Amino acid sequence: MTLFAAFGIGIIFLFILMVLLGGLFMWIAAKIVRVENSSFGRALVAAIGSSFISVLAAFLFNLLPVIGNLFGFIIGLLLSILVIKAVFGTSFGKALLVWIFDLIATFIAVALAAMLMASSLLIGC
């Protein structure tokens, strides 16, 4: 039971951390690339929308054999950039730069969640 609890805690922590870090990094990126309508609230909305749409695209296209993973990644990437573009009301190029910062935040969040799950497993044993 502790194994499932550790994974559950890790997944919940990962989602919250991804949204918060993604929002923070998107907000910083929007300030750096001088997006006109940049605020932390818009960045959080963009982070939630971007995460949701990319996970949904990856899940749906994963059902396709052979090319599903690659196609899901590409469609998820394009839709995420379009969500960021719509939320901030900016150009595609600036939205791409903001998405790159979100990608960095996602890697950091996944690493932190993996460390949390691993430490939970070690403490539980």
N, C-alpha and C positions, 0 to 999 in steps of 0.2 A: 504493500500500500504506500510506503514512503517513496518508492520509485515513481509512481504515478503522481503523487503530490508534488514531488520535486519538479517533474516535467510540467505540471499544471501551473505551478508558481512561476516557473521559467517562461512559459508561453505568455502568461498574463503580464509579467514584468517586461518581456520583450516587446509586446504590443504597446504598452504605455510608454516605454522608453523610446521606441521607434517614432511614435507620434511626437513626443516632446522634443527629442533631439532633432528629428526631421524638421519640425516647425522652427526650432531655434536656428538650425543651419540654413534653412530656406530664408528666414528673415535676415540673417547676416548676409547671405548671398544676394538677396534682393537689394540690400543697402549698398553692397559693393558694386553691383552692376547698374545701380541707379534706376531701379524699377519705381515708377511714379507712385503707385498705390500700395506701397509696402507697409505692412503692419504685422505685429506678432500674431494677432487674431487671424488675419488672412493667411499667414504662413501656417498656422495650425490647421485651418480648413483645407489648405492645399496639401498638407502632409497627410491628413486623414483621407482625403479624396484620392490622392496619388497612391497611397498604400492599398486602399480598398480596390481600386480599379486594376492595379497591377497584379494583385493576388487573384482577383476574379478572372482576369485574362489568362494568367498562368494555369489556373485550375481548369478553365473551360478548354483551352487548347491542348492541355496535357492529355485529354481524352483521345486526341488524334494520334495514330501510330506514326512512328519514325520522326516526323518533323514537328510534332506537336510542341515539344519543349522550346525549340528555337523560335518557332512561329509565335508561341505564347509570350516569350520574352520580348520579341520585337513589337508585337501589338501592344503589350503592356507598357513598354517604354514609350511608344508614340502616344498612347492614351494618357499616360501620366504627365507627359510634357504638355499635352493639350489641356489637361485639368489645371496645371500650374499656370498656363497661359491665360485660361479663362478666369481663374480666381484673382490673379494679379492684374489682368487686363494689359498684358505686355506683348512683346514680339516673341516669335518662336525661338530666336537665338538667345534672348535673355532668359526665357523659360528653360531652355536646355542647360544654360549655366547654373540656374537655380536647382535644376534636377540633379546635376553633378554633385552639388553640396548635399542634397538629400541622400544620394547614394553613399557618400562618405559617412553620413550620420547613421545610415542603416547598417553599414559594416561595423561601426563602433557599437551600436546597440546589440547586434547579434553576438559580438565578442563578449560584451558585458553579461548578456543573458546566459551564454554558454558557461562563463565562469561562475555565475550564480547557481546554475543547475549542477555543475560539477561540485561546487562546495556544498550544496545541499545534499548531494549523494554521499559525499565523504562524511559529513556530519551525521547523516542518517545511519551510516554503517557502523 
